[in-house]
Amino acid sequence: MAKVAFLGMGVMGAPMAGHLVKAGHEVCVYNRTAAKAESWANVHGGEMAATPREAADGADIVMACVGNDDDLRGVCLGNDGAFAGMAEGALFVDHTTVSAEVTRELAAAAKALKINYVDAPVSGGQAGAENGQMVIMCGGKPEDYQRAEPVMAAFAKLSKHMGDVGAGQLTKMVNQICIAGLLQGLSEAMVFAQKAGLDGAAVVDVIQGGAAGSWQMVNRHKTMLAGEYNHGFAVDWMRKDLGICLAEAENIGAPLPGTALIDQYYKDVQAMGGGRWDTSSLMARLKKLAE
């Protein structure tokens, strides 16, 4: 069992940290809004800290799941940052989806302090976090991954070492590119089925077992057909992630024309007031166009 600090008590971080307690780890949490950390501690019986540095003090492993590049820098760096409280040889594991650039920047800062670093973005959404069924894509030294893996197992159904620091974030970018394309295709298909007078649910029953099937089709078609978009990862966060993908694609010379177009479709959804709708709300945009 490990002594773990967990930074970020959002819809993903809070349940992930809860699974660590259930697995028998000693957990101290931090959140920018202290009330969330206090609520978590009351439910799970762990400890809370006033700063990332305080949470990290004495921890074997410090995990983070925050919002974006700047949020991650904020909990890592500075006098009250986690790095300032970590001992030499401790391990930092970042579950946030951020740019490969900030990952390499913070890994270098950690190395200078003799702190080990693994980037470990997750996929599976809020439901995956709550059910302990996350997929985790990791970058870092093999020995650091091997040290993190048995602790991450508390909330993972699969984790895999993808290469050096940054490889986890690059793999997560591939994941988001795939999801964007899948959801646009599924949205078009469901609107087409409705316009053609077909029973959308019956159509999915037929095609989901064939080459067109996907997790998104199986798990999202019913709510999409019902016009319900309050299930899972929000459009605002997807646009953040796609922005990371597009910036990295420009850096490495990888064309992403479809992804760039779908990012603009999500911008349209935001303009419709759907920033907090889930990513399947691309269908709402198409239905509006079809009116």
Residue pairs with C-beta under 8 A, 6 or more apart in sequence:
1 23
1 24
1 25
1 26
2 25
2 26
2 60
2 61
2 151
3 25
3 26
3 28
3 58
3 59
3 60
3 61
4 20
4 25
4 26
4 27
4 28
4 59
4 60
4 61
4 62
4 63
4 151
5 27
5 28
5 29
5 30
5 49
5 52
5 55
5 56
5 59
5 61
5 62
5 63
5 82
6 13
6 16
6 17
6 20
6 27
6 28
6 29
6 30
6 55
6 62
6 63
6 64
6 65
7 13
7 29
7 30
7 31
7 52
7 55
7 62
7 63
7 64
7 65
7 66
7 75
7 82
8 30
8 31
8 64
8 65
8 66
8 67
8 71
8 75
8 96
9 17
9 29
9 30
9 31
9 33
9 36
9 37
9 39
9 40
10 31
10 36
10 65
10 66
10 67
11 126
11 129
12 65
12 95
12 122
12 125
12 126
12 129
13 31
13 64
13 65
13 66
13 95
13 129
14 36
14 40
15 126
15 129
15 130
15 132
15 155
16 63
16 65
16 95
16 122
16 129
16 134
16 154
16 155
17 27
17 29
17 40
17 44
17 46
17 63
18 40
18 43
18 44
19 132
19 154
19 155
20 27
20 151
20 154
20 155
21 27
21 44
21 45
21 46
22 154
23 151
23 153
23 154
25 151
25 154
26 46
27 44
27 46
27 47
28 46
28 47
28 48
28 49
28 55
28 59
29 37
29 40
29 41
29 46
29 47
29 48
29 49
29 55
30 37
30 48
30 49
30 50
30 51
30 52
30 54
30 55
30 75
31 37
31 40
31 48
32 71
32 74
34 48
34 50
37 48
37 49
38 48
40 46
40 48
41 47
41 48
48 55
49 55
49 57
51 80
51 85
52 62
52 75
52 76
52 80
52 81
52 82
52 85
53 79
53 80
53 81
53 82
53 84
53 85
54 80
54 85
55 62
55 82
55 85
56 62
56 82
56 83
56 84
56 85
56 86
56 90
57 85
58 87
59 85
59 86
59 90
60 90
60 91
61 90
61 91
61 92
61 93
61 147
61 148
61 151
62 82
62 86
62 90
62 91
62 92
62 93
63 92
63 93
63 94
63 95
64 72
64 75
64 76
64 82
64 92
64 93
64 94
64 95
64 96
65 95
65 96
65 122
66 72
66 74
66 75
66 96
67 96
68 96
68 98
68 240
69 98
69 99
69 101
69 102
71 96
72 94
72 96
72 98
72 102
72 106
73 102
73 106
74 81
75 81
75 82
76 82
76 83
76 92
76 106
76 109
76 110
77 83
77 106
77 109
78 84
82 92
83 92
83 109
83 110
83 113
83 115
86 92
86 113
86 115
88 113
88 114
88 115
89 114
89 115
89 116
90 115
90 116
91 115
91 116
91 117
91 118
91 144
91 147
91 148
92 106
92 110
92 115
92 116
92 117
92 118
93 118
93 120
93 148
93 151
93 152
94 103
94 106
94 117
94 118
94 119
94 120
94 121
95 120
95 121
95 122
95 136
96 121
97 121
97 122
97 169
97 172
97 176
97 240
97 241
97 244
98 119
98 121
98 169
98 244
99 169
99 244
99 247
99 248
100 166
100 169
100 170
100 173
100 248
103 119
103 139
103 165
103 166
103 168
103 169
104 165
104 166
106 117
107 117
107 119
107 140
107 165
107 166
110 116
110 117
111 117
116 140
116 141
116 144
116 147
117 140
117 144
117 165
118 138
118 139
118 140
118 144
118 145
118 148
118 165
118 168
119 138
119 139
119 140
119 165
119 166
119 167
119 168
119 169
120 136
120 137
120 138
120 139
120 148
120 152
120 159
120 168
121 136
121 137
121 168
121 169
121 171
121 172
122 128
122 129
122 134
122 135
122 136
122 137
123 134
123 135
123 136
123 137
123 172
123 175
124 133
124 134
124 135
124 157
125 232
125 233
126 232
126 233
127 133
127 232
128 134
128 135
128 157
129 155
132 154
132 155
132 156
132 157
133 155
133 156
133 157
134 155
134 156
134 157
135 156
135 157
135 158
135 159
136 152
136 156
136 158
136 159
136 160
136 168
137 159
137 160
137 162
137 167
137 168
137 169
137 171
137 172
137 175
138 145
138 148
138 149
138 159
138 160
138 161
138 162
138 167
138 168
139 161
139 162
139 163
139 164
139 165
139 166
139 167
139 168
139 169
139 170
139 171
140 148
140 161
140 164
140 165
140 168
141 164
142 161
145 161
149 159
152 159
153 159
162 168
162 170
162 171
169 244
170 248
172 241
173 241
173 244
173 245
173 248
176 238
176 241
176 242
176 245
177 242
177 245
177 256
177 259
179 216
179 238
179 279
180 238
180 242
180 258
180 259
180 262
180 263
180 266
180 279
181 258
181 259
181 262
182 214
182 216
182 217
183 216
183 220
183 262
183 279
183 280
183 282
184 258
184 262
184 265
184 282
186 214
186 216
186 217
186 220
186 221
186 224
186 280
186 283
187 224
187 280
187 282
187 283
187 285
187 286
188 286
189 203
189 212
190 200
190 221
190 224
190 225
190 283
191 283
191 286
191 287
191 290
193 199
193 200
193 203
194 200
194 225
195 290
200 221
200 225
201 221
201 222
201 225
204 217
204 218
204 221
207 213
207 217
208 217
208 218
216 280
220 231
220 278
220 280
223 229
223 231
223 280
224 280
224 283
227 283
227 284
227 287
229 274
229 277
229 278
229 280
229 281
229 283
229 284
230 277
230 278
231 278
231 280
232 278
232 279
232 280
233 278
233 279
234 275
234 276
234 277
234 278
234 279
235 266
235 269
235 270
235 274
235 275
235 276
235 277
235 278
235 279
235 281
236 270
236 275
236 276
238 266
238 279
239 263
239 266
239 267
239 270
242 259
242 262
242 263
242 266
243 263
245 256
245 259
246 256
246 259
246 260
246 263
248 254
249 255
249 256
249 259
262 282
265 282
265 285
266 279
266 282
268 285
269 275
269 277
269 281
269 282
269 284
269 285
272 284
272 285
272 288
274 281
274 284
277 284
